Amino acid sequence: MASIKEAYDSTMKEAFAGIKVFLWAIPLYIGMSGESIFSKLIGIVAAILLFGLCITLANNVVTKKPTIVPGVNFIEMLINAGLAILCSIPYALVGYLVYWGFTFIQVPSPTWNDTIHILGGLLAAAFPLSALAIFVRRKNPFEVLDFKKISYGYGEVFLDSSYFVVKLTIVSIFTIGFLIYIFYLFIGFQNSLWTYLMSAVAVFYAFLGANYLAQISEEIYTFPENEANKKREKEEIDKILTTHEEK
């Protein structure tokens, strides 16, 4: 199973990874705190570029690149983000229909009602995440069109992504909860520092999520393919040796 600890160790312990988190938080902060259209535009562009960076990051994990968190390459980020969005849109629509169906389920208990809707959201999110898990391997949009591959990995993507959300929520209760307590007592939330810190947390979570998605992709698709290739190579070698012995 994919590991949040492994995602943190391989990503954030890399040189300058922390600096990149705080640098990427700057344009997101501008988009979140600014009221002008220009500020919002900066935030939207930054979010798209960050998404493209996360796709590159995940691909670096899968392909075992020496540097996990990539540098600034806006063209590559835009291309990766655009292709990933196009690939995941059909499956996001399927997920939306699934979630829409869950909204019709109403039970008397508010707690159970919320739980059912959360479950519906996780089931819905697993569709585009499955598409992204395939895309980050080779960044080939045509590979994502194989619904058989989506179906093959959907169940594990759902379980692993749900585990990620639960685990990250628990961790956030202690980390962000402590920040909330400190700001509540001494600083307050209506200030630039709080907005910037939340922007940095969003970037940090995006990096962790990309690495975690790459681990899921490796477990579901890359590892079985590598094992199959090894088996095929062994069979070919055995066949050659058998033919040579017969001669």
FENZILIN-V862142 format. One record per residue. RES is the residue in three letters. PSI is psi in whole degrees, -180 to 180 (NA if undefined). OMEGA is omega in whole degrees, -180 to 180 (* if undefined). Layout:
res=<RES/RES>
psi=<PSI/PSI>
omega=<OMEGA/OMEGA>
This chain:
res=<MET/ALA/SER/ILE/LYS/GLU/ALA/TYR/ASP/SER/THR/MET/LYS/GLU/ALA/PHE/ALA/GLY/ILE/LYS/VAL/PHE/LEU/TRP/ALA/ILE/PRO/LEU/TYR/ILE/GLY/MET/SER/GLY/GLU/SER/ILE/PHE/SER/LYS/LEU/ILE/GLY/ILE/VAL/ALA/ALA/ILE/LEU/LEU/PHE/GLY/LEU/CYS/ILE/THR/LEU/ALA/ASN/ASN/VAL/VAL/THR/LYS/LYS/PRO/THR/ILE/VAL/PRO/GLY/VAL/ASN/PHE/ILE/GLU/MET/LEU/ILE/ASN/ALA/GLY/LEU/ALA/ILE/LEU/CYS/SER/ILE/PRO/TYR/ALA/LEU/VAL/GLY/TYR/LEU/VAL/TYR/TRP/GLY/PHE/THR/PHE/ILE/GLN/VAL/PRO/SER/PRO/THR/TRP/ASN/ASP/THR/ILE/HIS/ILE/LEU/GLY/GLY/LEU/LEU/ALA/ALA/ALA/PHE/PRO/LEU/SER/ALA/LEU/ALA/ILE/PHE/VAL/ARG/ARG/LYS/ASN/PRO/PHE/GLU/VAL/LEU/ASP/PHE/LYS/LYS/ILE/SER/TYR/GLY/TYR/GLY/GLU/VAL/PHE/LEU/ASP/SER/SER/TYR/PHE/VAL/VAL/LYS/LEU/THR/ILE/VAL/SER/ILE/PHE/THR/ILE/GLY/PHE/LEU/ILE/TYR/ILE/PHE/TYR/LEU/PHE/ILE/GLY/PHE/GLN/ASN/SER/LEU/TRP/THR/TYR/LEU/MET/SER/ALA/VAL/ALA/VAL/PHE/TYR/ALA/PHE/LEU/GLY/ALA/ASN/TYR/LEU/ALA/GLN/ILE/SER/GLU/GLU/ILE/TYR/THR/PHE/PRO/GLU/ASN/GLU/ALA/ASN/LYS/LYS/ARG/GLU/LYS/GLU/GLU/ILE/ASP/LYS/ILE/LEU/THR/THR/HIS/GLU/GLU/LYS>
psi=<146/149/129/-38/-43/-39/-42/-47/-46/-19/-57/-18/-1/148/133/7/-43/-40/-40/-36/-49/-29/-43/-22/-21/-54/-32/-39/-42/-43/-35/-33/-25/150/-17/162/-37/-42/-44/-37/-41/-43/-41/-46/-42/-40/-40/-45/-40/-39/-43/-38/-41/-36/-44/-42/-47/-41/-38/-37/-47/-41/6/44/150/-30/121/-55/113/166/-164/109/88/-37/-47/-41/-44/-43/-47/-43/-45/-47/-42/-40/-45/-40/-35/-14/-49/-40/-28/-36/-40/-44/-38/-40/-38/-47/-39/-39/-36/-25/-19/-12/114/128/157/-36/121/-36/-48/-34/-46/-39/-43/-42/-36/-43/-42/-40/-40/-40/-39/-44/-26/-23/-58/-31/-36/-40/-43/-35/-33/-43/-39/-12/-52/-2/39/109/-28/-28/-29/-19/-12/97/-23/-39/-39/-46/-37/-40/-7/-47/-45/-36/-42/-47/-47/-40/-36/-41/-40/-45/-45/-48/-43/-34/-43/-45/-41/-31/-37/-35/-63/-31/-40/-42/-43/-42/-46/-46/-36/-39/-41/-31/-42/170/-14/63/163/-34/-44/-44/-42/-42/-40/-32/-42/-38/-40/-42/-43/-46/-36/-42/-46/-44/-39/-44/-41/-42/-38/-39/-42/-44/-42/-45/-41/-41/-49/-49/-49/-37/-42/-41/-40/-40/-41/-42/-41/-42/-40/-41/-39/-40/-44/-38/-42/-44/-40/-42/-40/-39/-36/-32/NA>
omega=<178/-174/175/179/178/178/179/-176/-175/-178/-170/177/175/-179/176/180/179/178/179/177/-177/177/180/179/-176/179/176/177/179/180/-178/-174/-178/180/-177/178/180/179/179/179/177/179/180/179/179/180/178/179/178/177/177/176/180/176/177/179/-180/178/178/178/-177/-176/175/177/-180/178/-177/-180/-174/175/-177/174/-171/-179/178/-179/179/179/180/180/-179/-180/-179/179/179/-179/-174/-178/180/-179/174/177/175/179/179/178/177/-180/178/177/180/-180/179/179/-179/178/-177/-177/178/-179/179/179/178/180/179/-180/176/177/178/178/179/177/-180/-178/-178/179/177/178/176/177/179/178/176/-174/-174/-179/-177/-176/179/-177/-178/178/-179/-179/-180/-177/178/178/178/-179/-179/-175/-172/-176/-179/176/179/-178/-177/180/176/177/180/-180/-179/-178/-179/177/179/179/-178/179/-178/-177/180/177/178/178/179/-180/-179/-179/179/-177/-167/-170/-174/-174/-179/179/-175/-178/179/180/-180/179/178/175/178/177/179/178/179/178/178/178/179/-179/179/178/180/178/178/177/177/-180/179/-177/-173/-171/-173/-178/178/179/179/178/179/179/178/179/180/179/179/179/179/179/178/180/179/180/180/179/180/179/179/179/*>
